[in-house]
Amino acid sequence: MSRSRHKCSIGLNRWGHVIDIVEETGIPTVVLTTLGILLVDHIKQLHRRSGVYLINSLDNLNAVEDGMRMIKTARWMRESRIVNIGGSKTREITVPHFGTQVQTVPHTKFYEEFKRTEATGDVKKLAQAYLKNARKVIQPTKADILDAAKAYFVLKRIIETEKADAVMMDCLPGLKRPHKHCPPCMGYMSLRNEGTAAGCQADLNATLTLMLVQQLFDRPGFQQNASMETEKNHYFGAHCTCASKLNGTSGPSEPYILMSHAEAGWGCVPRVLWRTGQEVTMAQYLSGETPSMYIYSGKVVGCPSIPPTGGCRTNVEMTINEVDDVCNVKGMHQIIFYGNYTKQLRTFCQLYDIKVLT
């Protein structure tokens, strides 16, 4: 028997132990086998098995690193806390499946913090950075930009006070007349740039997805309203806040323009300009006892000008690979982010018994 044949026999003899470990422990498991040892029937035993990520490859340690990051992310989600700013009562819930804690604090907490926040040196410095780094300023005044900087420090204080890892907020009520606070959208941009998930309109599924994407791929996500360009068969997503560091927290920022909030008609929000031709992923985690996830991919076609385009300030027109008719794309407030990570997301879902939907 040749040496390689002998090694193959040893590997196959031990394969049964691997199966026993997977079945007896019942915990998410990453299995690496060297290419050439397992045959097709062995591979099929674990390849699509829930709770397992099988890597049958030639010493592919990058894939192992991906798998271990998935396990670390799930642990982080279980130990994490979201502060939800909205309503009039304090309450706490636990997200099924992941176990993430959600602490709701009354909306008045944000109002009161905003009122007593002064234009300190740090606030003025951030406002100046917003202004300096903007490609153009259209509607906002310097006072609007200063208030936008205040909102960032208010959000940071609430996150720290509540010992939270992420934030979401029912932001629209405070923008109606009489105004109770400015749009928090620039603060959201800065938080996401730093790697902190910040969900709009107190959308729990969107916030959870932002957290997952940030931890798995170091990609700040873009929560957006779903629409379609029916004549070109393109997806069109838009919202009034977006991270500018779409390449990752340590990467360069994309250019942005300062505009007013689309629905409120005042304040300061970013219009971030996405890179044409960039591959992107779109995902939405749907929480529950039996969770699921929408997963799509495509390429950025452009960011249509406002006007003539209407709606929210940051917009992305993109192709979708997984459906023939973009009107069949499912979800609302899905998260779009740079890079094609559909394979990794599907693997994460397999590891943690999350049903994939397209």
N, C-alpha and C positions, 0 to 999 in steps of 0.2 A: 504494500500500500504506500502511495506517495505521501510525503509530509503534508501537503495541502489537503489530501483526502482524509488523513488522520485527524487534522485540526477540524475539518468539517464534521466528522463523526462525533468528536467531543462536543462541539457546539450543539448538534442536534440532540445528543443525549441529555443535555442540560436544558433544552427548550421546555420540557415538561415542568421543570422547576419554576421557570418564568411564568408559565400559565398558572401554576398553583399559587404563586405569590400574588398575581393579579386577582385571582378569584377569592383568595382567602382574606386579603387585606381590604379589598373593596374601596381603595382610595385612588384618586387620580395618579396615573403612573406614566412615566416616560421610559420607553424601552428602546435602546440602541443595539442593533445587531450589524455586524460587518457584512458588507455585500458579498454574496457567494456562499454563505452558510445556510440560510433558510431557503426552502423551496416554496412554491406558490401556495400549497395547502397550509404551510405553517404561517406564512404572511397573512393569509386570509383569516386566520384565527383571531388576529388582533387589529388588522388594518382599519376596520370600520367599527371596532368595538367601543361602546360608550365607556368613558373613563380611562381610555388608553390612547397614548400617542406613540405609535410604532414608527421608528426611523430605521429602515432597512437600507443602509447607504454606506458609502466608503468613508468611515471615520468622520462623519459630518457633525462636528462639534458645534457648528453654528446652529444647526437644527436642535441639538440638545439644549443649547443656551436659550433658544426660543421657547422650548418646552418648559424649562425651569422658570423662565420669566412668567409664563402663563400660570404656573402653580403659585409663584410668589404674588402675582396680581390678585388671584382669587383669595389668597390669605389676606392681602391688604384690603380688599373690598370688605371682607368679613369684619375686619378690625376698624374700618373707617366710619366716619360720622359726617353726615350732610346737615348743614344748618339751612332750614327753610324759612325764609322771611315772608310772612303773609298771614292774612286773617287777623283775628283778635285774641286767639287763645294759644297757650303754650301746651304742646303735647309731643309725645315721642312714639314712633313706630319702628318696627324692624322689617326690612325688606325681605320677603321670602326668598329662599334659595341661597342668596349671597350672604344675608345676615347683616347688611349695612344698616346702621342706625340713622334715623332721620329725626332731628330735633327741630320742631317748628317754634318760632318765636313771633310775637305779634308784629305786624307791619309798622306799628307806632315806634318800635325800637329803632328802625331805620330812620323814620322821620325825626325822632328826637336827637339821634346821633348826628344827622345831617345838619340840623339847626345849630347845634353847639360846636360844630367843626369850623374852625377859623382858617383863614388863608395864611397858614404858617409858611415858613421858608420851604419846607418839603413840598407842600401843596403847590406853591408857586413854581418850584423847580419842575415838578411833573407837568404842570400846565404848559410851561415853556417848552418842555420836551415834546409834548403833543403837537404844539404849534410848529416847532422847528422841524420835526420829522415829517410833517404832512406835506404831500406834494402840492396840495391846494386847499384853501379854506373857502367854502361857498357861503353858507348861511350863518354859522355860529359867530357870536361876538366873543371878545376876550373874556367877558363875564361868564358866558356859557362854558368856555373851555376851562375856566377856573373852577366852576361848579362841578364839571366832569371829573376834574382831578380830585376834588373833595370826595366825590362818591367812591373813588378807589380806596381812600383811607378809611372811610366809614365801613365799607365791606370788609377790609382787612381787620379792623378792630372787632367787628362782630364775629368773624371767623375765629379770631384768637380767643375772644371771650368765651365762645361756645365750644372751644377746643375741637373745632371741626377741620375736616380735610377738604371739603368742597362746600359750595354754596349754591342755592337756587332761590329765586325771588319772584313773587307775583308783582312784577314791576309796573304794569300798565295802570292800575288804579291811581297811583301816586302822580301820574303825568297829566291826569285830567284836571280841569279847572275846578276849584282853585288849586294851583300847583302845590304839592306837598314836598316834592324833591325833583331834582333834574333827572333826565334819563341816565341810568347807571351804566350805559353801554361802553363808555371808554374805560370805566373801572373793570368791566368784564373783559375787555380786550387785554388790559394789563395783567389781570389775574391769570387768564389763559396763557399769555406769553410766559408767565412765570411757572406754568405747569399746574395751576390750580383750576379744577373744573368749576365752571360757573354757568348754571343752567337758567335759561330765560323762562318766564311765565310759570315758575314753580313746576316745571315738567320733570317729574321724577325719572321717567325712562330716558329722557334726553340727558339728564344729569348723570345717571348711571353709565350711559354710553360714553359720555365725555370722560368720565373717570377711567373706564376700561381702556379707551383709545390712548389716553395720556400715559397710563401705566404700562401698557403693552408695547407701544411703539414710539413714545415720546413725541406724539403729534397732537398739538392743540386742535380740537375739532370745531366745526362750524355747524351749530344748530340752526335749522332753516325751515321756512315754510315751503311745502312742496307745490310745484306747478310744472307745466310742460309747454314747450314750443312745439305745437302740433304739426306745423308745416314742415319743419326740419327734423321732427322726431327726436328732439333734444329735451333733456331734463332741465328745469329752471328752478333753482332754489335761491331764496333771498331772506335776509333778516337784517336788523339794524345794529348788530354787533358781531364781531369776528376777531379772532386773534390775528395779529400781523405776522407773528413768527410761525408761519405754517410749515416751515422746514424743520421745526423742532425748537425747543427752548434755548438751545445753544447755537442755533443757526441764524442766518440773516433774516431781517424782516422784509416782507413784501411792502410795496408802496401803498399808501392810503390817502384818502381825501377826507376832510372834515365836513360833515353835512348836518342838517337838522334831523331829528327823529321823524320818520315818515308819518306815523300815525298821530303823534302829538303835535307835529308841526313846529317844534321849537327844540332848544337844547343842542347838544353836540354829540355826534356818533361817528364811528369810522365807516368809510366805504373802502374796504380792502380790495385791492386789485390782484386777482389770482393769475398765476402764470399760464398763459395759453399753451396747450399741448401737454400740460402736467397730468400724469396718471393720478387718479384719485380713487378712494374707496368711500362708499356710503353705507352706514350701518345704523341700526336701531335695536337696542335691547328692550324686550318687552317683558317686564318683571311679572312674577306670579309664582305659584307653587309648581307649575310646569312652564318654565320660561321659554321664550323663543327669540330669534334675532333675524331681522332683515339684513341681507348682505348683497351689495351691488358694487360694481366697479365701472370705470369709464375714464374719459379724458376731458380736460377743460377745453371748451371751445372759445370762451371769452366771458367778459363781464360787460353786458350791454350798458350803454350810457344812460344816465338819468338827467333830464329827459332825453329822448322820447320814451324810454322805458319807465314804467311807474313802479310803485311798490317800495319795499324796504331797500336800504342803502347799499349793503353789500349783496351783490348777486353773482351767481355762478351759472353759466350755461354749459352743459356737459353732455357727452354721450353716455349711454348705458349699455353694457355688454350683455347682460343676462336676459333681457327681454327684447322682443322684436318691436313692440309698441310701448313707448315710454309711459303712456297713460296706464299701463299695467303695473308700474312701480308702486309698491305698497308703502304706507306709512305717512307720518307727518312729524315734523321736527326731527327727522333723521340727522345723523351726524356725518358730515363730509370732511375728509382729511387727505392730505398729500400722501401719495404712494399707493401701490396696489398690494393690499394686505388681506385679500380675500381668503387665500389658503390658510394663513395663520389664524384668522378669525374662525374659519370653519373647524380648524383643529382645536381651538379653544372651546368651541361649542361642543365638540365631541368629548373632550376631556371632562366637561362639566354638565353634560346631559342637557344641553340647550338645543332646541329644535331650530334648524336653519330654514328660513323662508325666503323666497325670491318672487 
